Amino acid sequence: MEGQIQLLKMKWELKKFTELSVEELYAILQLRSIVFVVEQACAYPDMDDKDQLSWHFMGWEDESLVAYTRLLPPGLSFEETSIGRVVTSPSIRRSGTGRILMQKSIENCYHLFGKGPIQIGAQRYLESFYQSLGFEISGSPYLEDGIPHIHMILR
């Protein structure tokens, strides 16, 4: 019940990099760092010069950023449109927010870039989650920064 109450309070925003406030950018980089660097114990270059050319989809609960994806136009990471840096705060996990985040990210990709395929580089442990959203495996497993990944596509 608590997770469902949280979802009702969520505020969703989609912005180009140039529209982000300093506070929003800080919150994005902080959440990505907390999960991808600290929680997953993975030192990697998060700032990869793709943020400036991407759209940023944010889920806010009160003043806290708790859900985020980066929406990349075709040709930036893959030939197809892509969703990356998919992250939810540890405080809202298992509330259904991750599914809503991805569903809304897919809708936003279609709105921004047209209804074409969406390619992702998914962490292997989330493979069945992405399959439940319609993604199919589109490549061989690989290691990225020491973490097993798999390319997946939504057609």
QUIFENBEL-V300754 format. One record per backbone hydrogen bond with DSSP energy under -1.0 kcal/mol. NH is the residue of the N-H (numbers start at 1). CO is the residue of the C=O. If there is no record, write none. Layout:
nh=NH co=CO
nh=NH co=CO
//
This chain:
nh=5 co=1
nh=6 co=2
nh=7 co=3
nh=8 co=4
nh=9 co=6
nh=11 co=60
nh=13 co=58
nh=15 co=56
nh=17 co=54
nh=19 co=16
nh=20 co=17
nh=25 co=21
nh=26 co=22
nh=27 co=23
nh=28 co=24
nh=29 co=25
nh=30 co=26
nh=31 co=27
nh=32 co=28
nh=33 co=29
nh=34 co=30
nh=35 co=31
nh=36 co=32
nh=37 co=33
nh=38 co=33
nh=39 co=34
nh=40 co=35
nh=42 co=37
nh=46 co=44
nh=48 co=46
nh=54 co=51
nh=55 co=71
nh=56 co=15
nh=57 co=69
nh=58 co=13
nh=59 co=67
nh=60 co=11
nh=61 co=64
nh=64 co=61
nh=66 co=59
nh=67 co=59
nh=68 co=87
nh=69 co=57
nh=70 co=84
nh=71 co=55
nh=72 co=82
nh=75 co=78
nh=76 co=73
nh=81 co=117
nh=82 co=72
nh=84 co=70
nh=87 co=68
nh=89 co=66
nh=92 co=89
nh=95 co=92
nh=100 co=96
nh=101 co=97
nh=102 co=98
nh=103 co=99
nh=104 co=100
nh=105 co=101
nh=106 co=102
nh=107 co=103
nh=108 co=104
nh=109 co=105
nh=110 co=106
nh=111 co=107
nh=112 co=108
nh=113 co=109
nh=114 co=110
nh=116 co=114
nh=118 co=154
nh=119 co=81
nh=120 co=152
nh=122 co=150
nh=124 co=148
nh=126 co=123
nh=127 co=124
nh=130 co=126
nh=131 co=127
nh=132 co=128
nh=134 co=131
nh=135 co=130
nh=136 co=153
nh=138 co=151
nh=142 co=149
nh=144 co=147
nh=147 co=144
nh=149 co=142
nh=150 co=122
nh=152 co=120
nh=153 co=136
nh=154 co=118
//
